[in-house]
Amino acid sequence: MDPNQIKQYIESGLQCDHVEVTGDGRHFEAVIVSSLFRGKTKVRQHQLVYAALGDRMREDIHALSMKTLTPEEWQG
């Protein structure tokens, strides 16, 4: 699993304005900007990302740290 694959999985499963993923093959960090995050708690935002990744979170991705932002927060 590489960062570009995770980026593609997130983008295909979640409407995003911006996605950045970095990592070493086991541990990854992501910055995800989506208008779908508006009005949702951070926990709910992260759940949306986990849902986009599906079973890959259990099978292929061992650690994912993420920062979720609305477009307004991203521009901020």
N, CA, C and O atoms as a Tripos MOL2 file, in Angstrom:
@<TRIPOS>MOLECULE
protein
  304   303    76     0     0
PROTEIN
NO_CHARGES

@<TRIPOS>ATOM
      1 N           0.8520   -1.1800    0.0000 N.3       1 MET1
      2 CA          0.0000    0.0000    0.0000 C.3       1 MET1
      3 C           0.8930    1.2360    0.0000 C.2       1 MET1
      4 O           1.8210    1.3420    0.8020 O.2       1 MET1
      5 N           0.6090    2.1600   -0.8980 N.am      2 ASP2
      6 CA          1.3890    3.3950   -0.9010 C.3       2 ASP2
      7 C           0.4500    4.6030   -0.7940 C.2       2 ASP2
      8 O          -0.7560    4.4770   -1.0060 O.2       2 ASP2
      9 N           1.0110    5.7720   -0.4650 N.am      3 PRO3
     10 CA          0.1700    6.9540   -0.2350 C.3       3 PRO3
     11 C          -0.7520    7.2910   -1.4110 C.2       3 PRO3
     12 O          -1.8910    7.7100   -1.2030 O.2       3 PRO3
     13 N          -0.2660    7.1080   -2.6500 N.am      4 ASN4
     14 CA         -1.1070    7.4310   -3.8060 C.3       4 ASN4
     15 C          -2.3250    6.5270   -3.8950 C.2       4 ASN4
     16 O          -3.3990    6.9750   -4.2940 O.2       4 ASN4
     17 N          -2.1720    5.2610   -3.5280 N.am      5 GLN5
     18 CA         -3.3160    4.3480   -3.5240 C.3       5 GLN5
     19 C          -4.3560    4.8010   -2.5140 C.2       5 GLN5
     20 O          -5.5490    4.8280   -2.8130 O.2       5 GLN5
     21 N          -3.9060    5.1530   -1.3240 N.am      6 ILE6
     22 CA         -4.8420    5.6060   -0.2910 C.3       6 ILE6
     23 C          -5.5450    6.8760   -0.7440 C.2       6 ILE6
     24 O          -6.7500    7.0220   -0.5410 O.2       6 ILE6
     25 N          -4.8180    7.7830   -1.3450 N.am      7 LYS7
     26 CA         -5.4040    9.0250   -1.8800 C.3       7 LYS7
     27 C          -6.5100    8.6920   -2.8770 C.2       7 LYS7
     28 O          -7.5970    9.2670   -2.8190 O.2       7 LYS7
     29 N          -6.2310    7.7660   -3.7870 N.am      8 GLN8
     30 CA         -7.2340    7.3810   -4.7860 C.3       8 GLN8
     31 C          -8.4630    6.7490   -4.1410 C.2       8 GLN8
     32 O          -9.5890    7.0320   -4.5490 O.2       8 GLN8
     33 N          -8.2590    5.8970   -3.1370 N.am      9 TYR9
     34 CA         -9.3860    5.2700   -2.4480 C.3       9 TYR9
     35 C         -10.2560    6.3210   -1.7630 C.2       9 TYR9
     36 O         -11.4840    6.2560   -1.8320 O.2       9 TYR9
     37 N          -9.6250    7.2830   -1.1060 N.am     10 ILE10
     38 CA        -10.3880    8.3350   -0.4250 C.3      10 ILE10
     39 C         -11.1630    9.1530   -1.4510 C.2      10 ILE10
     40 O         -12.3520    9.4160   -1.2670 O.2      10 ILE10
     41 N         -10.4960    9.5570   -2.5320 N.am     11 GLU11
     42 CA        -11.1480   10.3850   -3.5480 C.3      11 GLU11
     43 C         -12.2790    9.6510   -4.2590 C.2      11 GLU11
     44 O         -13.2620   10.2750   -4.6600 O.2      11 GLU11
     45 N         -12.1560    8.3460   -4.4200 N.am     12 SER12
     46 CA        -13.2230    7.6110   -5.1080 C.3      12 SER12
     47 C         -14.4150    7.3460   -4.1900 C.2      12 SER12
     48 O         -15.5250    7.1200   -4.6720 O.2      12 SER12
     49 N         -14.1980    7.3700   -2.8720 N.am     13 GLY13
     50 CA        -15.2800    7.0680   -1.9500 C.3      13 GLY13
     51 C         -15.8740    8.2620   -1.2370 C.2      13 GLY13
     52 O         -16.8500    8.1260   -0.4990 O.2      13 GLY13
     53 N         -15.2920    9.4410   -1.4520 N.am     14 LEU14
     54 CA        -15.7230   10.6270   -0.7230 C.3      14 LEU14
     55 C         -15.5130   11.8520   -1.6030 C.2      14 LEU14
     56 O         -14.4510   12.0270   -2.2000 O.2      14 LEU14
     57 N         -16.5310   12.6940   -1.6760 N.am     15 GLN15
     58 CA        -16.4100   13.9330   -2.4540 C.3      15 GLN15
     59 C         -15.4250   14.8570   -1.7360 C.2      15 GLN15
     60 O         -15.7080   15.3440   -0.6420 O.2      15 GLN15
     61 N         -14.2700   15.0940   -2.3580 N.am     16 CYS16
     62 CA        -13.2100   15.8840   -1.7210 C.3      16 CYS16
     63 C         -12.8080   17.0600   -2.5910 C.2      16 CYS16
     64 O         -12.8620   16.9990   -3.8190 O.2      16 CYS16
     65 N         -12.4050   18.1310   -1.9250 N.am     17 ASP17
     66 CA        -11.8360   19.2840   -2.6140 C.3      17 ASP17
     67 C         -10.3220   19.1460   -2.7050 C.2      17 ASP17
     68 O          -9.6960   19.6570   -3.6340 O.2      17 ASP17
     69 N          -9.7430   18.4510   -1.7360 N.am     18 HIS18
     70 CA         -8.2810   18.3280   -1.6790 C.3      18 HIS18
     71 C          -7.9370   17.1210   -0.8030 C.2      18 HIS18
     72 O          -8.5390   16.9140    0.2500 O.2      18 HIS18
     73 N          -6.9610   16.3290   -1.2530 N.am     19 VAL19
     74 CA         -6.4730   15.1950   -0.4550 C.3      19 VAL19
     75 C          -4.9610   15.1230   -0.6090 C.2      19 VAL19
     76 O          -4.4360   15.1500   -1.7220 O.2      19 VAL19
     77 N          -4.2710   15.0320    0.5160 N.am     20 GLU20
     78 CA         -2.8170   14.7900    0.5450 C.3      20 GLU20
     79 C          -2.5870   13.5860    1.4440 C.2      20 GLU20
     80 O          -3.1350   13.5170    2.5450 O.2      20 GLU20
     81 N          -1.7790   12.6360    0.9810 N.am     21 VAL21
     82 CA         -1.4410   11.4840    1.8230 C.3      21 VAL21
     83 C           0.0600   11.2600    1.7440 C.2      21 VAL21
     84 O           0.6360   11.2270    0.6570 O.2      21 VAL21
     85 N           0.6830   11.1080    2.8900 N.am     22 THR22
     86 CA          2.1010   10.7670    2.9590 C.3      22 THR22
     87 C           2.2300    9.5380    3.8450 C.2      22 THR22
     88 O           1.3310    9.2340    4.6300 O.2      22 THR22
     89 N           3.3430    8.8370    3.7180 N.am     23 GLY23
     90 CA          3.5410    7.6830    4.5780 C.3      23 GLY23
     91 C           4.6750    6.8020    4.1220 C.2      23 GLY23
     92 O           5.2890    7.0260    3.0790 O.2      23 GLY23
     93 N           4.9420    5.7800    4.9380 N.am     24 ASP24
     94 CA          6.0910    4.9080    4.7060 C.3      24 ASP24
     95 C           5.7000    3.4870    4.3010 C.2      24 ASP24
     96 O           6.5460    2.5930    4.2860 O.2      24 ASP24
     97 N           4.4250    3.2740    3.9740 N.am     25 GLY25
     98 CA          3.9820    1.9460    3.5990 C.3      25 GLY25
     99 C           3.2090    1.2400    4.7020 C.2      25 GLY25
    100 O           2.4690    0.2930    4.4360 O.2      25 GLY25
    101 N           3.3740    1.6900    5.9220 N.am     26 ARG26
    102 CA          2.6250    1.1260    7.0570 C.3      26 ARG26
    103 C           1.8780    2.2050    7.8280 C.2      26 ARG26
    104 O           0.7400    2.0000    8.2520 O.2      26 ARG26
    105 N           2.5170    3.3500    8.0070 N.am     27 HIS27
    106 CA          1.9310    4.4670    8.7480 C.3      27 HIS27
    107 C           1.7280    5.6220    7.7770 C.2      27 HIS27
    108 O           2.6310    5.9900    7.0250 O.2      27 HIS27
    109 N           0.5220    6.1860    7.8090 N.am     28 PHE28
    110 CA          0.1720    7.2240    6.8490 C.3      28 PHE28
    111 C          -0.4290    8.4280    7.5580 C.2      28 PHE28
    112 O          -1.0210    8.3130    8.6310 O.2      28 PHE28
    113 N          -0.2610    9.5830    6.9300 N.am     29 GLU29
    114 CA         -0.8860   10.8250    7.3830 C.3      29 GLU29
    115 C          -1.6530   11.4090    6.2150 C.2      29 GLU29
    116 O          -1.1570   11.4320    5.0890 O.2      29 GLU29
    117 N          -2.8590   11.8800    6.4790 N.am     30 ALA30
    118 CA         -3.6940   12.4390    5.4170 C.3      30 ALA30
    119 C          -4.2770   13.7760    5.8370 C.2      30 ALA30
    120 O          -4.6310   13.9840    6.9970 O.2      30 ALA30
    121 N          -4.3690   14.6780    4.8650 N.am     31 VAL31
    122 CA         -5.1070   15.9290    5.0060 C.3      31 VAL31
    123 C          -6.2360   15.8400    3.9940 C.2      31 VAL31
    124 O          -5.9940   15.6950    2.7950 O.2      31 VAL31
    125 N          -7.4670   15.9280    4.4740 N.am     32 ILE32
    126 CA         -8.6300   15.7500    3.6150 C.3      32 ILE32
    127 C          -9.5420   16.9540    3.7770 C.2      32 ILE32
    128 O          -9.9420   17.3010    4.8890 O.2      32 ILE32
    129 N          -9.8670   17.5890    2.6540 N.am     33 VAL33
    130 CA        -10.7420   18.7610    2.6520 C.3      33 VAL33
    131 C         -12.0160   18.3820    1.8930 C.2      33 VAL33
    132 O         -11.9600   17.9670    0.7360 O.2      33 VAL33
    133 N         -13.1570   18.5300    2.5570 N.am     34 SER34
    134 CA        -14.4290   18.1820    1.9190 C.3      34 SER34
    135 C         -15.5480   19.0530    2.4580 C.2      34 SER34
    136 O         -15.6120   19.3340    3.6550 O.2      34 SER34
    137 N         -16.4270   19.4760    1.5640 N.am     35 SER35
    138 CA        -17.5980   20.2390    2.0000 C.3      35 SER35
    139 C         -18.5590   19.3480    2.7860 C.2      35 SER35
    140 O         -19.4080   19.8530    3.5200 O.2      35 SER35
    141 N         -18.4340   18.0270    2.6380 N.am     36 LEU36
    142 CA        -19.2800   17.1000    3.3960 C.3      36 LEU36
    143 C         -18.9940   17.1500    4.8910 C.2      36 LEU36
    144 O         -19.7980   16.6720    5.6910 O.2      36 LEU36
    145 N         -17.8680   17.7190    5.2730 N.am     37 PHE37
    146 CA        -17.4990   17.8090    6.6860 C.3      37 PHE37
    147 C         -18.2030   18.9520    7.4180 C.2      37 PHE37
    148 O         -18.1770   19.0090    8.6470 O.2      37 PHE37
    149 N         -18.8260   19.8510    6.6760 N.am     38 ARG38
    150 CA        -19.4860   21.0000    7.3030 C.3      38 ARG38
    151 C         -20.5400   20.5420    8.3100 C.2      38 ARG38
    152 O         -21.3850   19.7000    8.0060 O.2      38 ARG38
    153 N         -20.4720   21.1140    9.5130 N.am     39 GLY39
    154 CA        -21.4720   20.8400   10.5360 C.3      39 GLY39
    155 C         -21.3290   19.5010   11.2340 C.2      39 GLY39
    156 O         -22.1640   19.1440   12.0640 O.2      39 GLY39
    157 N         -20.2740   18.7510   10.9070 N.am     40 LYS40
    158 CA        -20.0690   17.4440   11.5240 C.3      40 LYS40
    159 C         -18.9090   17.5090   12.5190 C.2      40 LYS40
    160 O         -17.9630   18.2760   12.3400 O.2      40 LYS40
    161 N         -18.9970   16.6990   13.5590 N.am     41 THR41
    162 CA        -17.9050   16.6200   14.5280 C.3      41 THR41
    163 C         -16.6920   15.9680   13.8640 C.2      41 THR41
    164 O         -16.8200   15.3290   12.8190 O.2      41 THR41
    165 N         -15.5300   16.1300   14.4660 N.am     42 LYS42
    166 CA        -14.3170   15.4860   13.9430 C.3      42 LYS42
    167 C         -14.4820   13.9740   13.8960 C.2      42 LYS42
    168 O         -14.0240   13.3240   12.9560 O.2      42 LYS42
    169 N         -15.1360   13.4160   14.9080 N.am     43 VAL43
    170 CA        -15.3560   11.9610   14.9250 C.3      43 VAL43
    171 C         -16.1780   11.5460   13.7030 C.2      43 VAL43
    172 O         -15.8360   10.5790   13.0220 O.2      43 VAL43
    173 N         -17.2510   12.2690   13.4300 N.am     44 ARG44
    174 CA        -18.1040   11.9400   12.2780 C.3      44 ARG44
    175 C         -17.3350   12.1430   10.9720 C.2      44 ARG44
    176 O         -17.4890   11.3510   10.0420 O.2      44 ARG44
    177 N         -16.5170   13.1820   10.8880 N.am     45 GLN45
    178 CA        -15.7100   13.4110    9.6810 C.3      45 GLN45
    179 C         -14.7790   12.2270    9.4480 C.2      45 GLN45
    180 O         -14.6530   11.7450    8.3220 O.2      45 GLN45
    181 N         -14.1290   11.7600   10.5030 N.am     46 HIS46
    182 CA        -13.2070   10.6280   10.3850 C.3      46 HIS46
    183 C         -13.9630    9.3610    9.9980 C.2      46 HIS46
    184 O         -13.4490    8.5390    9.2380 O.2      46 HIS46
    185 N         -15.1870    9.1980   10.5200 N.am     47 GLN47
    186 CA        -15.9900    8.0380   10.1560 C.3      47 GLN47
    187 C         -16.3080    8.0370    8.6580 C.2      47 GLN47
    188 O         -16.3460    6.9770    8.0330 O.2      47 GLN47
    189 N         -16.5320    9.2080    8.0860 N.am     48 LEU48
    190 CA        -16.7810    9.2960    6.6460 C.3      48 LEU48
    191 C         -15.5570    8.8340    5.8480 C.2      48 LEU48
    192 O         -15.6900    8.1530    4.8300 O.2      48 LEU48
    193 N         -14.3820    9.2060    6.3150 N.am     49 VAL49
    194 CA        -13.1520    8.7820    5.6460 C.3      49 VAL49
    195 C         -12.9660    7.2740    5.7950 C.2      49 VAL49
    196 O         -12.6280    6.5870    4.8320 O.2      49 VAL49
    197 N         -13.1880    6.7640    7.0050 N.am     50 TYR50
    198 CA        -13.0710    5.3160    7.2270 C.3      50 TYR50
    199 C         -14.0490    4.5520    6.3370 C.2      50 TYR50
    200 O         -13.7070    3.4960    5.8040 O.2      50 TYR50
    201 N         -15.2550    5.0780    6.1750 N.am     51 ALA51
    202 CA        -16.2470    4.4220    5.3230 C.3      51 ALA51
    203 C         -15.7700    4.4050    3.8680 C.2      51 ALA51
    204 O         -15.9820    3.4240    3.1550 O.2      51 ALA51
    205 N         -15.1300    5.4820    3.4320 N.am     52 ALA52
    206 CA        -14.6050    5.5300    2.0660 C.3      52 ALA52
    207 C         -13.5070    4.4910    1.8630 C.2      52 ALA52
    208 O         -13.3800    3.9180    0.7810 O.2      52 ALA52
    209 N         -12.7170    4.2500    2.9040 N.am     53 LEU53
    210 CA        -11.6260    3.2780    2.8110 C.3      53 LEU53
    211 C         -12.1160    1.8410    3.0060 C.2      53 LEU53
    212 O         -11.4620    0.8990    2.5570 O.2      53 LEU53
    213 N         -13.2430    1.6710    3.6610 N.am     54 GLY54
    214 CA        -13.8450    0.3580    3.8360 C.3      54 GLY54
    215 C         -12.9190   -0.6360    4.5240 C.2      54 GLY54
    216 O         -12.2250   -0.2960    5.4820 O.2      54 GLY54
    217 N         -12.9180   -1.8700    4.0220 N.am     55 ASP55
    218 CA        -12.1410   -2.9540    4.6290 C.3      55 ASP55
    219 C         -10.6400   -2.7190    4.5700 C.2      55 ASP55
    220 O          -9.8860   -3.3630    5.3010 O.2      55 ASP55
    221 N         -10.2030   -1.8240    3.7270 N.am     56 ARG56
    222 CA         -8.7570   -1.5490    3.6260 C.3      56 ARG56
    223 C          -8.1910   -1.0560    4.9520 C.2      56 ARG56
    224 O          -7.0130   -1.2640    5.2420 O.2      56 ARG56
    225 N          -9.0300   -0.4000    5.7620 N.am     57 MET57
    226 CA         -8.5570    0.0800    7.0680 C.3      57 MET57
    227 C          -8.1780   -1.0880    7.9670 C.2      57 MET57
    228 O          -7.2550   -0.9690    8.7730 O.2      57 MET57
    229 N          -8.8620   -2.1930    7.8440 N.am     58 ARG58
    230 CA         -8.5540   -3.3530    8.6830 C.3      58 ARG58
    231 C          -7.4550   -4.2180    8.0760 C.2      58 ARG58
    232 O          -6.6570   -4.8110    8.8010 O.2      58 ARG58
    233 N          -7.4140   -4.2900    6.7500 N.am     59 GLU59
    234 CA         -6.5450   -5.2600    6.0910 C.3      59 GLU59
    235 C          -5.2120   -4.6920    5.6160 C.2      59 GLU59
    236 O          -4.1760   -5.3380    5.7750 O.2      59 GLU59
    237 N          -5.2240   -3.4970    5.0380 N.am     60 ASP60
    238 CA         -4.0350   -2.9890    4.3550 C.3      60 ASP60
    239 C          -3.3790   -1.7880    5.0240 C.2      60 ASP60
    240 O          -2.1700   -1.5930    4.9030 O.2      60 ASP60
    241 N          -4.1610   -0.9910    5.7230 N.am     61 ILE61
    242 CA         -3.6500    0.2490    6.3010 C.3      61 ILE61
    243 C          -3.5290    0.0380    7.8120 C.2      61 ILE61
    244 O          -4.5300   -0.1500    8.5040 O.2      61 ILE61
    245 N          -2.3120    0.0710    8.3050 N.am     62 HIS62
    246 CA         -2.0920   -0.2440    9.7140 C.3      62 HIS62
    247 C          -2.2700    0.9680   10.6170 C.2      62 HIS62
    248 O          -2.7020    0.8310   11.7620 O.2      62 HIS62
    249 N          -1.9450    2.1370   10.1170 N.am     63 ALA63
    250 CA         -2.1090    3.3490   10.9140 C.3      63 ALA63
    251 C          -2.3570    4.5300    9.9830 C.2      63 ALA63
    252 O          -1.6010    4.7600    9.0390 O.2      63 ALA63
    253 N          -3.4180    5.2710   10.2570 N.am     64 LEU64
    254 CA         -3.7380    6.4490    9.4620 C.3      64 LEU64
    255 C          -4.0930    7.5820   10.4090 C.2      64 LEU64
    256 O          -5.0830    7.5250   11.1380 O.2      64 LEU64
    257 N          -3.2630    8.6060   10.3770 N.am     65 SER65
    258 CA         -3.5310    9.8280   11.1200 C.3      65 SER65
    259 C          -4.1190   10.8090   10.1220 C.2      65 SER65
    260 O          -3.5610   10.9940    9.0400 O.2      65 SER65
    261 N          -5.2250   11.4380   10.4610 N.am     66 MET66
    262 CA         -5.8210   12.3400    9.4840 C.3      66 MET66
    263 C          -6.2250   13.6720   10.0970 C.2      66 MET66
    264 O          -6.5720   13.7820   11.2730 O.2      66 MET66
    265 N          -6.1610   14.6620    9.2410 N.am     67 LYS67
    266 CA         -6.6390   16.0000    9.5710 C.3      67 LYS67
    267 C          -7.7510   16.2920    8.5790 C.2      67 LYS67
    268 O          -7.5080   16.3690    7.3750 O.2      67 LYS67
    269 N          -8.9670   16.4530    9.0770 N.am     68 THR68
    270 CA        -10.1150   16.7170    8.2150 C.3      68 THR68
    271 C         -10.5270   18.1750    8.3610 C.2      68 THR68
    272 O         -10.5970   18.7120    9.4660 O.2      68 THR68
    273 N         -10.7980   18.8020    7.2160 N.am     69 LEU69
    274 CA        -11.1210   20.2280    7.1880 C.3      69 LEU69
    275 C         -12.2460   20.5040    6.1950 C.2      69 LEU69
    276 O         -12.3900   19.8170    5.1840 O.2      69 LEU69
    277 N         -13.0310   21.5160    6.5070 N.am     70 THR70
    278 CA        -13.9830   22.0370    5.5070 C.3      70 THR70
    279 C         -13.1930   22.9460    4.5650 C.2      70 THR70
    280 O         -12.0820   23.3580    4.8990 O.2      70 THR70
    281 N         -13.7510   23.2650    3.3910 N.am     71 PRO71
    282 CA        -13.0510   24.1890    2.4960 C.3      71 PRO71
    283 C         -12.7450   25.5310    3.1640 C.2      71 PRO71
    284 O         -11.7030   26.1320    2.9050 O.2      71 PRO71
    285 N         -13.6500   25.9970    4.0160 N.am     72 GLU72
    286 CA        -13.4440   27.2710    4.7110 C.3      72 GLU72
    287 C         -12.2760   27.1840    5.6920 C.2      72 GLU72
    288 O         -11.4810   28.1190    5.7910 O.2      72 GLU72
    289 N         -12.1650   26.0830    6.4110 N.am     73 GLU73
    290 CA        -11.0470   25.8910    7.3280 C.3      73 GLU73
    291 C          -9.7380   25.7930    6.5480 C.2      73 GLU73
    292 O          -8.7120   26.3090    6.9900 O.2      73 GLU73
    293 N          -9.7680   25.1440    5.4100 N.am     74 TRP74
    294 CA         -8.5720   24.9590    4.5790 C.3      74 TRP74
    295 C          -8.0620   26.3060    4.0610 C.2      74 TRP74
    296 O          -6.8560   26.5500    4.0230 O.2      74 TRP74
    297 N          -9.0050   27.1820    3.6610 N.am     75 GLN75
    298 CA         -8.6380   28.4950    3.1560 C.3      75 GLN75
    299 C          -8.1690   29.4340    4.2550 C.2      75 GLN75
    300 O          -7.3890   30.3570    4.0210 O.2      75 GLN75
    301 N          -8.6730   29.1710    5.4840 N.am     76 GLY76
    302 CA         -8.5180   29.9830    6.6580 C.3      76 GLY76
    303 C          -7.2280   30.5890    6.9090 C.2      76 GLY76
    304 O          -7.0590   31.2910    7.9060 O.2      76 GLY76
@<TRIPOS>BOND
     1     1     2 1
     2     2     3 1
     3     3     4 2
     4     3     5 am
     5     5     6 1
     6     6     7 1
     7     7     8 2
     8     7     9 am
     9     9    10 1
    10    10    11 1
    11    11    12 2
    12    11    13 am
    13    13    14 1
    14    14    15 1
    15    15    16 2
    16    15    17 am
    17    17    18 1
    18    18    19 1
    19    19    20 2
    20    19    21 am
    21    21    22 1
    22    22    23 1
    23    23    24 2
    24    23    25 am
    25    25    26 1
    26    26    27 1
    27    27    28 2
    28    27    29 am
    29    29    30 1
    30    30    31 1
    31    31    32 2
    32    31    33 am
    33    33    34 1
    34    34    35 1
    35    35    36 2
    36    35    37 am
    37    37    38 1
    38    38    39 1
    39    39    40 2
    40    39    41 am
    41    41    42 1
    42    42    43 1
    43    43    44 2
    44    43    45 am
    45    45    46 1
    46    46    47 1
    47    47    48 2
    48    47    49 am
    49    49    50 1
    50    50    51 1
    51    51    52 2
    52    51    53 am
    53    53    54 1
    54    54    55 1
    55    55    56 2
    56    55    57 am
    57    57    58 1
    58    58    59 1
    59    59    60 2
    60    59    61 am
    61    61    62 1
    62    62    63 1
    63    63    64 2
    64    63    65 am
    65    65    66 1
    66    66    67 1
    67    67    68 2
    68    67    69 am
    69    69    70 1
    70    70    71 1
    71    71    72 2
    72    71    73 am
    73    73    74 1
    74    74    75 1
    75    75    76 2
    76    75    77 am
    77    77    78 1
    78    78    79 1
    79    79    80 2
    80    79    81 am
    81    81    82 1
    82    82    83 1
    83    83    84 2
    84    83    85 am
    85    85    86 1
    86    86    87 1
    87    87    88 2
    88    87    89 am
    89    89    90 1
    90    90    91 1
    91    91    92 2
    92    91    93 am
    93    93    94 1
    94    94    95 1
    95    95    96 2
    96    95    97 am
    97    97    98 1
    98    98    99 1
    99    99   100 2
   100    99   101 am
   101   101   102 1
   102   102   103 1
   103   103   104 2
   104   103   105 am
   105   105   106 1
   106   106   107 1
   107   107   108 2
   108   107   109 am
   109   109   110 1
   110   110   111 1
   111   111   112 2
   112   111   113 am
   113   113   114 1
   114   114   115 1
   115   115   116 2
   116   115   117 am
   117   117   118 1
   118   118   119 1
   119   119   120 2
   120   119   121 am
   121   121   122 1
   122   122   123 1
   123   123   124 2
   124   123   125 am
   125   125   126 1
   126   126   127 1
   127   127   128 2
   128   127   129 am
   129   129   130 1
   130   130   131 1
   131   131   132 2
   132   131   133 am
   133   133   134 1
   134   134   135 1
   135   135   136 2
   136   135   137 am
   137   137   138 1
   138   138   139 1
   139   139   140 2
   140   139   141 am
   141   141   142 1
   142   142   143 1
   143   143   144 2
   144   143   145 am
   145   145   146 1
   146   146   147 1
   147   147   148 2
   148   147   149 am
   149   149   150 1
   150   150   151 1
   151   151   152 2
   152   151   153 am
   153   153   154 1
   154   154   155 1
   155   155   156 2
   156   155   157 am
   157   157   158 1
   158   158   159 1
   159   159   160 2
   160   159   161 am
   161   161   162 1
   162   162   163 1
   163   163   164 2
   164   163   165 am
   165   165   166 1
   166   166   167 1
   167   167   168 2
   168   167   169 am
   169   169   170 1
   170   170   171 1
   171   171   172 2
   172   171   173 am
   173   173   174 1
   174   174   175 1
   175   175   176 2
   176   175   177 am
   177   177   178 1
   178   178   179 1
   179   179   180 2
   180   179   181 am
   181   181   182 1
   182   182   183 1
   183   183   184 2
   184   183   185 am
   185   185   186 1
   186   186   187 1
   187   187   188 2
   188   187   189 am
   189   189   190 1
   190   190   191 1
   191   191   192 2
   192   191   193 am
   193   193   194 1
   194   194   195 1
   195   195   196 2
   196   195   197 am
   197   197   198 1
   198   198   199 1
   199   199   200 2
   200   199   201 am
   201   201   202 1
   202   202   203 1
   203   203   204 2
   204   203   205 am
   205   205   206 1
   206   206   207 1
   207   207   208 2
   208   207   209 am
   209   209   210 1
   210   210   211 1
   211   211   212 2
   212   211   213 am
   213   213   214 1
   214   214   215 1
   215   215   216 2
   216   215   217 am
   217   217   218 1
   218   218   219 1
   219   219   220 2
   220   219   221 am
   221   221   222 1
   222   222   223 1
   223   223   224 2
   224   223   225 am
   225   225   226 1
   226   226   227 1
   227   227   228 2
   228   227   229 am
   229   229   230 1
   230   230   231 1
   231   231   232 2
   232   231   233 am
   233   233   234 1
   234   234   235 1
   235   235   236 2
   236   235   237 am
   237   237   238 1
   238   238   239 1
   239   239   240 2
   240   239   241 am
   241   241   242 1
   242   242   243 1
   243   243   244 2
   244   243   245 am
   245   245   246 1
   246   246   247 1
   247   247   248 2
   248   247   249 am
   249   249   250 1
   250   250   251 1
   251   251   252 2
   252   251   253 am
   253   253   254 1
   254   254   255 1
   255   255   256 2
   256   255   257 am
   257   257   258 1
   258   258   259 1
   259   259   260 2
   260   259   261 am
   261   261   262 1
   262   262   263 1
   263   263   264 2
   264   263   265 am
   265   265   266 1
   266   266   267 1
   267   267   268 2
   268   267   269 am
   269   269   270 1
   270   270   271 1
   271   271   272 2
   272   271   273 am
   273   273   274 1
   274   274   275 1
   275   275   276 2
   276   275   277 am
   277   277   278 1
   278   278   279 1
   279   279   280 2
   280   279   281 am
   281   281   282 1
   282   282   283 1
   283   283   284 2
   284   283   285 am
   285   285   286 1
   286   286   287 1
   287   287   288 2
   288   287   289 am
   289   289   290 1
   290   290   291 1
   291   291   292 2
   292   291   293 am
   293   293   294 1
   294   294   295 1
   295   295   296 2
   296   295   297 am
   297   297   298 1
   298   298   299 1
   299   299   300 2
   300   299   301 am
   301   301   302 1
   302   302   303 1
   303   303   304 2
@<TRIPOS>SUBSTRUCTURE
     1 MET1         2 RESIDUE 1 A MET
     2 ASP2         6 RESIDUE 1 A ASP
     3 PRO3        10 RESIDUE 1 A PRO
     4 ASN4        14 RESIDUE 1 A ASN
     5 GLN5        18 RESIDUE 1 A GLN
     6 ILE6        22 RESIDUE 1 A ILE
     7 LYS7        26 RESIDUE 1 A LYS
     8 GLN8        30 RESIDUE 1 A GLN
     9 TYR9        34 RESIDUE 1 A TYR
    10 ILE10       38 RESIDUE 1 A ILE
    11 GLU11       42 RESIDUE 1 A GLU
    12 SER12       46 RESIDUE 1 A SER
    13 GLY13       50 RESIDUE 1 A GLY
    14 LEU14       54 RESIDUE 1 A LEU
    15 GLN15       58 RESIDUE 1 A GLN
    16 CYS16       62 RESIDUE 1 A CYS
    17 ASP17       66 RESIDUE 1 A ASP
    18 HIS18       70 RESIDUE 1 A HIS
    19 VAL19       74 RESIDUE 1 A VAL
    20 GLU20       78 RESIDUE 1 A GLU
    21 VAL21       82 RESIDUE 1 A VAL
    22 THR22       86 RESIDUE 1 A THR
    23 GLY23       90 RESIDUE 1 A GLY
    24 ASP24       94 RESIDUE 1 A ASP
    25 GLY25       98 RESIDUE 1 A GLY
    26 ARG26      102 RESIDUE 1 A ARG
    27 HIS27      106 RESIDUE 1 A HIS
    28 PHE28      110 RESIDUE 1 A PHE
    29 GLU29      114 RESIDUE 1 A GLU
    30 ALA30      118 RESIDUE 1 A ALA
    31 VAL31      122 RESIDUE 1 A VAL
    32 ILE32      126 RESIDUE 1 A ILE
    33 VAL33      130 RESIDUE 1 A VAL
    34 SER34      134 RESIDUE 1 A SER
    35 SER35      138 RESIDUE 1 A SER
    36 LEU36      142 RESIDUE 1 A LEU
    37 PHE37      146 RESIDUE 1 A PHE
    38 ARG38      150 RESIDUE 1 A ARG
    39 GLY39      154 RESIDUE 1 A GLY
    40 LYS40      158 RESIDUE 1 A LYS
    41 THR41      162 RESIDUE 1 A THR
    42 LYS42      166 RESIDUE 1 A LYS
    43 VAL43      170 RESIDUE 1 A VAL
    44 ARG44      174 RESIDUE 1 A ARG
    45 GLN45      178 RESIDUE 1 A GLN
    46 HIS46      182 RESIDUE 1 A HIS
    47 GLN47      186 RESIDUE 1 A GLN
    48 LEU48      190 RESIDUE 1 A LEU
    49 VAL49      194 RESIDUE 1 A VAL
    50 TYR50      198 RESIDUE 1 A TYR
    51 ALA51      202 RESIDUE 1 A ALA
    52 ALA52      206 RESIDUE 1 A ALA
    53 LEU53      210 RESIDUE 1 A LEU
    54 GLY54      214 RESIDUE 1 A GLY
    55 ASP55      218 RESIDUE 1 A ASP
    56 ARG56      222 RESIDUE 1 A ARG
    57 MET57      226 RESIDUE 1 A MET
    58 ARG58      230 RESIDUE 1 A ARG
    59 GLU59      234 RESIDUE 1 A GLU
    60 ASP60      238 RESIDUE 1 A ASP
    61 ILE61      242 RESIDUE 1 A ILE
    62 HIS62      246 RESIDUE 1 A HIS
    63 ALA63      250 RESIDUE 1 A ALA
    64 LEU64      254 RESIDUE 1 A LEU
    65 SER65      258 RESIDUE 1 A SER
    66 MET66      262 RESIDUE 1 A MET
    67 LYS67      266 RESIDUE 1 A LYS
    68 THR68      270 RESIDUE 1 A THR
    69 LEU69      274 RESIDUE 1 A LEU
    70 THR70      278 RESIDUE 1 A THR
    71 PRO71      282 RESIDUE 1 A PRO
    72 GLU72      286 RESIDUE 1 A GLU
    73 GLU73      290 RESIDUE 1 A GLU
    74 TRP74      294 RESIDUE 1 A TRP
    75 GLN75      298 RESIDUE 1 A GLN
    76 GLY76      302 RESIDUE 1 A GLY
